[in-house]
């Protein structure tokens, strides 16, 4: 329900939207999921060039960062390892 409400409230303000499942995105990106340990997921995101991550963040925040990253790729029309995000 939160996602539907968010989509409805954002739709008038933006033309592009994406939806991502963090575990699936992490698999595609070749980085560990949070179940493999917080530090492993954090290190995987840092290898993608994401800076400013710290140990005070929760695993849920790292999942949100993962989805934000794929949203960035989507908005740029980028691809990663043969997967297209546009």
C-alpha positions in Angstrom: 0.0 0.0 0.0 2.9 2.4 0.8 4.3 1.8 -2.7 1.0 2.5 -4.4 0.6 5.7 -2.4 4.1 6.8 -3.2 3.7 6.1 -6.9 0.4 8.1 -6.9 1.9 11.0 -5.1 5.1 11.1 -7.3 3.4 10.5 -10.7 2.4 14.1 -11.3 6.0 15.3 -10.5 8.1 12.9 -12.6 7.8 11.2 -15.9 10.0 8.2 -15.2 9.5 5.7 -12.4 11.1 2.4 -11.7 10.5 -0.4 -9.2 13.3 -2.6 -7.9 13.6 -5.6 -5.7 16.9 -5.1 -3.8 17.8 -8.8 -3.6 17.3 -9.3 -7.3 19.2 -6.2 -8.1 22.1 -7.3 -5.9 22.2 -10.6 -7.7 22.3 -8.9 -11.1 25.0 -6.5 -9.9 27.0 -9.4 -8.5 27.1 -8.1 -5.0 26.2 -9.9 -1.8 22.7 -9.7 -0.3 22.2 -8.5 3.2 21.8 -12.1 4.4 25.5 -12.5 3.6 26.4 -9.8 6.1 26.1 -6.1 6.4 29.8 -5.5 5.7 29.8 -7.7 2.6 26.8 -5.8 1.1 28.4 -2.5 2.0 31.7 -3.5 0.4 29.8 -4.6 -2.7 28.1 -1.2 -3.0 31.4 0.6 -2.5 32.9 -1.4 -5.3 30.2 0.0 -7.6 31.5 3.5 -6.7 29.0 4.4 -4.0 30.6 6.6 -1.4 29.4 7.8 2.0 28.2 4.5 3.3 28.9 3.9 7.0 28.3 1.3 9.7 25.6 3.3 11.3 23.3 2.5 8.4 20.9 -0.3 8.6 20.7 -3.2 6.2 17.3 -1.7 5.0 19.1 1.5 4.2 21.6 -0.4 2.1 18.8 -2.1 0.3 17.2 1.4 -0.4 20.6 2.6 -1.7 20.7 -0.4 -4.0 17.3 0.5 -5.4 18.3 4.1 -5.8 21.4 3.0 -7.7 19.3 1.0 -10.2 16.9 3.9 -10.4 19.9 6.1 -11.4 20.9 3.6 -14.0 17.4 3.4 -15.3 17.1 7.2 -15.6 20.4 7.4 -17.5 19.4 4.5 -19.8 22.4 2.6 -18.6 23.1 -1.0 -18.6 25.1 -3.3 -16.4 26.6 -6.6 -17.5 24.2 -6.9 -20.4 21.1 -6.0 -18.4 19.3 -2.9 -19.7 17.5 -0.6 -17.3 15.6 1.5 -19.8 
